[in-house]
Amino acid sequence: MAGVMNRPAALILAATATLSAAGCGGVGGGEDKAGGAGATVVLRLANTNGQLDFTPAVEDFVHRVDERSGGDLRIEAVDDWGDLASDAEQQVVKDVSAGEVDLGWVGTRVLDTMGVRSFQALTAPMLIDSYALEGAVIEDGIPEQMLEGLDDLGVAALGVLPDGLRKPIGVTGPILRRADWHGIAFGTLRSNGQAAAIRALGATPAQVFRTERDERLENGTLQGFEGSIWVHQHNPTLAHLAPYVTSNVTLWPQMDVLLANRASMASLTAEQREWLEKAARDAATGARALADTDAQALGDACMAGTRFANASDADVAALEAAFAPVYAQLRQHAETKAFMERIEALKQSTPREPELAIPSDCTGTAPEQRAGTKGPPSSHLNGTYRYVLTQEDADKVGDRDTGYPAVTTIVLEDGRLEGGCFGADGGTYSVDGDRITFHSIEYGYDTTVTFSRDDQGNLDLTPVPPIDAGDAFNCFYKPWRKID
């Protein structure tokens, strides 16, 4: 649910004014391409997720641009680009090329569906299997050389950033053996290469994205999907829909390419372009930090109900053997073959990372979903609530935003909610003992809190992990004061 809160009107108006000063395309115009002395230039970045922090390296890039420019160049993420469609990433590429948006990011995996084969080696199954190797591949300059393949798509490229290692995630049990793959429908994002790898294991690839993926997991037409530990932990509903993660099998890494509209880049000054390029290079160095992110996420994921398992050495070897035809096909493309050979050489020289330490109580059978997630609402919570976040509150938690105070109003009535940080369509809630589970209709996320209620009806709410730190602050940092 992170990023779905309603920002204060004053802040929204201020951002709109900044965009207007910068020009319709988000970049400056006139003699001074920065929009005049002291003007802030805003570039809009297409983000297919509901929040930017699902992609830490991209979020880091955005912050680095702001820091390098001293706030003179800002990037504004436009979330849910592509409206959750399965081809959302393809839409990003086309819309960046057409100038509908200044910047965008996509997983390199999708580019082979658009005729670009230069990135295929990055998602060769089980080739890049550690964050250390992912970082070594970036440091060796391999992804940078792959960028030349984007010329035919009419976009400029700023660089390739590291992202999470993608694991098999199962609905009814861990996907460990080759036999576990046989006959199942397995979800992935748009990618010809990944679809071929899934077929090689005897499964049927289902190219689904977010809402459709979750619906199919819930109705039983999808038996597994690929995802990172951190993203799985970051989306609490997945711990109930598909709780079983095979932690020692990396199918491939997600690696993200930053795209730019050529006209937007040409509208910038040389200094502004340098800020973007240096920020992208700096953000590309964060692969090893992602290993710590996974390790930290594991505990919260376990608390939410996720369970972890390791495939045996024999099972891993059997999976690798099954991918032999996929490798043979990839090597028929000379450029891909050369890149794969370089990655294989790096793999031999890069020290292996230690396996994730999985506590014993995070293995075995996943717990059943608490009744509270579907239980009846409690009518004694009906009412209108309000809280105010001040700039002092934001400063205490390290929030980068300004524009406070922010006044938030929430209405609870017989299991329905309006307002707050749950999206324009409102949501639902249910109560089980001292827990409330809120569901956002617009964003499809569930968030559970423990609560206490004083004699005036005010609610003191404490989030149950996992929850994004930004959501915890924007939604539950202050008590909800009952005003009606």
N, C-alpha and C positions, 0 to 999 in steps of 0.2 A: 504494500500500500504506500510505500515511500514515494514522495513527490506528488501525492494527490491532494494535499491540503490546499485550501483556498487562501491565496496570498492576499494581504491587505490591499484595498482598492488604491490607496495612494501609491503603493509600490508598483502596481500594474500600470497606473497612469504614467508614472515616471519612466517605466521601461518603454511604453508606447511613444512617449515624447522623444526619448533617445533614438528609437528606431526612425521616427519621422525626420529627425535631424540628420540621420545617417543616409536617408534615401530609401526608396521602395525596396531595392534589392538587399538592403541591410548594410551596404558599403557606401562610403562617402562619394560625393560627386563634386563637380566644379574644379576650379584651378587647383585648390588644395585637395588632393584625393582623400585626405583624412576628414574632410568635411569642415575645415577651418581650424584655426588655432584653438586648442583646448577642447575640441569636439570629441565625443566618444564615438567610435565606429563599432557597430554591432554586426556580427556575422551570425546568421541563423544556421544551425546544425541539425540535420534530420537524424532523429534517434528513434529507432523502431521499438524500443522498450518504453515502458511507462515511466521510467526514471533513468537518469544517466548513471547512477551509481551501480547499476547492474553491470557496467563495463568500467571497472576502476581505472584502467589505463586511459580510456577516452576522457573520463572525468578529470584525471590528473592533467591531461593535455589542456583541457579547458582552463583549469586553475593556473597552469604555467603560463598560458597566454596572458591572462589577467595580470599575473605577477611581473612578467617580463615587460609588459607595456605600461605598467603603473596604472592600469585601468583605462588607458586610452583606446585599447582594442579589447572588445568583449565578445564572447561567444554565447549565444542564447540557444539552448537545446530546445528543439520542438519535438516533444515526446509523442509516442504512438504514431509516428509517420508510417503511412501505409495501412492504417486502420486495422492492424492485427491480421491482415491477410497473409496467406502463406507465401505470397510473392512480395512481401513488404521490402525486403532487401533489394530486390530487382528494381522496385519502384524508386528506392533511394538513388541508385545509380542513374537511372533515367532522369529523375527530377533534378539531380545535381547537374547533369549534363545540359539540361534544358534551361537552367537558371531559375527553377522554381524555388531553390534554396541554395545558399552559398556553399555550405559544407555538408558532409554526411559521413557516416561510417557504416561499413558492412563487414561481415565475416568473409575472409578470403575464399571460403568454401563455395560461395554462391557464384563466383565469377566464371566457373567452368560452364554454368548454364547460360552464360551470355557470350560464349565463344572465346573466352580468355583462358588459355590453358597453362599459363606461366606459373600459376600458384599451386598447381596440383600436388607438388611434392610436399607441401606443408600439411596436407591432410591425407597423405598415404597412410593407410591403417597401421597403427602401432609402431610407426617410425619415430616420430617425436613423442617420447613417453615420459618426459620429466621437465620441470620448469628450468632446471639447469641447462638442459639441451635446447629448450625453446630460446632461452637467453643467448646461448652460444650461437645459435643459428642467426639471430638478429645481429649480434656483434660481428659475425663473419660477413655481414652485408648481403646475405642471400636474398632476403625479402626485398631489399632496395633494388636489386637487379631485376627482380620479377616485375617491378612497377612499370617497366617499359611496355608490358603487354596491355596496359590500360589505355594506350593512345587511341585505339580504334573505338573506344567507348565515349570519346569526347569529353573526358574529365582529366583534371590534373590530380596528382597524388602527393600528399604530404608525407606519407610514411606508413609503415606497418607496426602495429602495437601488439604486445603480448596479451593473452587472455587465458581463461581457465582451461585446464586439461579436462577433456570430456570423457565421462565414465558411462558404462551401461547401468541403467537404473530400471528396476523391475517393479511390477505391481504386486504379484502374489508371492514372490520370492526372489532371491538374488539370481542374476543371469551370470553363471560361472562357466559352464561347460558348453562345448559346441552343440550338444544336444538341447540345451536350454534355448537356443536360438531357433531351432527347427520349427517352422510353421507359425511363428509369432508375427504380429504386426509391430514394427518397431519405429518409433517416431524420430525424425531428424529434420533439420532445416533444409532449404533448397540447396542441393549439391548433387551433381551427377556422380562425382567420385565417392561420396559417402553412401549414396544409394547403391552403387555397385558393390561396395564393401559389405553392406548389410545383406545383399542378395547372396554374396559368396558364403555367408554363414548359414544360409537356408531360411532367412527371415524375409518378410515383405516390408520394404521401406514405406513409411507413411510420412510425406513431407508436410508437416503441420507446424503451426506457430501458436504459441500461447493459448488463446481461448479455445481454438479447435483441439489443440493437444489435450487440454484439461478436460474438455467435454468427452473426448474419446477415452481418456483414462478412466473417467467416472462411469461411462456406459459400457465399459468392457471391451470396446473394439480396438484398443491399443494395449499391448501387454508390456511395453517398455519404451524407453526413449534414451537418448544420449544427452548428458548435461554435466556441468561442473558441480563439485561439492559446494562451492560457495554460493552459486545461483540457486541450487536446490535448497540450501539453508535459508536463503534470502526470500524465498517464496513459501511461506508456511503451509499452504494448501497441499504442496507436493508431498510433504511428509505423510499425509493421509491418503493421497491418491496413488503414490508410487514410492514406498518407503525404503526400498532395498537398493543400496549402492554397492557396486563391485569396486572397491577402492584401489586395487592394485592392477586394474586393467585400464589403460588409457587408449581409447580408440584413436584419438587425434587431439591436438590442441585447437582451441578456437584462436585464431589470429585475426586482428581487425585492421582493415586498411582505411586510412583517412582520405576522403575524396574532397576535391574542391572544384567549384565552377571556374572555368578558365577566365571568363569575363570578370567575375568577382575578384579573382586574384590580380588581374591586370589593373583593376581600379584602385588597388592598394599602393601605397608607397613602397619603395625598396625596404625601408626599415620595418614596415608592418609585415611584409612577407617574411622578412628575416625572423621576426618574433614568432610567427606561425611555424616556420621550419625548425627553429631551434627548440621550441616547445615540443614539437613532435619527436625530435631526436631524443630529448631528455625523457619524455614519457615512455619511449621504447625501451628504456633500460630497466624497467621494473619487473621483469619476469620472475626473478628469484624471490621478490617480495610476495608474489602470489602463492608460493609454497607455504609461507607463514599464514596467509589469509585462509587457505584450505584447512590448515591445522587448527586455527582458531575457530573456524566455522564448524568443524566436526563436532565439538562439544555442544554447541547450540542446536545443531541439527539433531543430535542424539536426544536432547531434552524434548524436542518437538515430536519425536517418534521415529526418526530415521534410523535404520539399522544397516550396518556395514558388514561386508564379507570379503574375503580374499580368495581368488581362484588359485588352484594348485599350480605348481610348475608344469605339470603335464597338461593341465587345461590351457594354460597360457601358450604352451608350445603348439597345441592342437589348433588354437585360434590363429596363430601366426602361419601355420601350414595352410589353413583354409584360405588365407589371403594371397597365396602364391599366384593364382590366375590374375588377381587385381594388379599385383606388382608387374607381372609380365605385360599386361596391357598398358600400364603407365610408362614402362620403359620403351615402348614403341615410339614415344614422342621424345626426340633427341634432347630437347631442352630439359624436359622433366627428368629424364634419366640422369643427366649431368647434375642437376640439383640434388636428386636423391643420393647420388654417390657422394657428393660433398657432405650431405647431412649424415650419411652412414659413417663417414670418416670422423666427423665431429662426435658422433655417438660413441665411437671407440675411445676417443681421447677425453671425453667429459666424464668426470666422476659421477657415479650414480647417487641420487638422493636417497636418504633413508626412507623406508616405507612409513606411511602414517601410523602412528601409535593409536590403536583402537581399543578403548576400554572394554572390558568383558561385558559390561552391561549395555554396550552399544551394538552388540551382535545378537544373533538369534532371531526370534519372531518379533515382528513389530507389534506394539501395543494397539489395542482397538481404539478407534477414535472416541474421545470423550462424548458422553451423551449431550453435554452442553453445547456442542457445535450444531446440534439440530433440535435442541430442547425448546420448550415453550417460553415466550417472553414473560417478564415479570411486570405486571401492571403498576406496581408501586414505584417503578422508576419513571413512569410517564411524567413529562414536563419539558420545560424549556430551560436550557443550561447555557452559561456563558463563562468564558475565561479570557484574560488579556495577557498576551506575551509582550514584554517590554524589551527595549534595546539592552538593558542591563541583563535580562534573562538570557538573551542571545549571546551576549559577550561571555557570560559564565560558561556556556557549553561550547564556545568556539564557533558559533554559527557565523558564516561569512556574510550573510545577508544583512542589509540595512532596511530602513523603512518602517521600523517598529514605532509605536505599538501596533499590534495586530489583535483585533477583536474577533473572536470566533463564537458563533452561536449554534447550538445543536438542539434539535427537537427529537425526543423519544416518545413514541406512542404505540403501545401494544405490538412491539416487535418491529416497527418501522422506524427509520431515522432519517432526518433531513439535516443538511448543513454540516458543519465540522470539516474534517479533512477527508471525507469519504467520497468526494466526487459530486458532480452536478446531479446525478440520478439518485443520490441518497443511498440507502442500503437497508439492511435488516440487522437485528441483534437478537440473541437468545441468552438466557441466564441459567447457570447451573451452580447452585451454592453461592460461593463468593467470586464466581467468574462470569464475565460477560464476553461473548464472542460477537464481534462486529463484522459484518460482511458488506463490502463495497460493491454495489451493482455495476458501476461503470468500470472499475478496475479489476473486479473478480478476486479480490484478496480478502482473506479472513485474518483478523487480529484479535487475540485473546488478552484480556487484562483481569487481574484480581481487583476487587473494589471494596471500599467501605463507605458507609453512608451515615452522615451525622444527623442530629435531631432536626436540622433545618432542610434536610434533603439534599445537601451538597454531596458530590461524589469525589472521592479520592481514588484515582485509578493508577495501577502499577502494571506496565506491560509484562506479559509472559514471553520470554525468549522463544524463538528468535524474532527480533524486530529491528528495523533500520533505526539508527540513532536519530536521524532527522525526523522520522515519524514519531519516535518516542517524545521528542521535544515538541514538535508542532501540534501533536494530538493530546498528549497526556502529561506534559510537564507541570501544568498548573491544575489545581482542583477545578472541577466543573461546578460552578455556583448556580444553584437553582434559582431562576428569576420568575418562574411562573408555574 
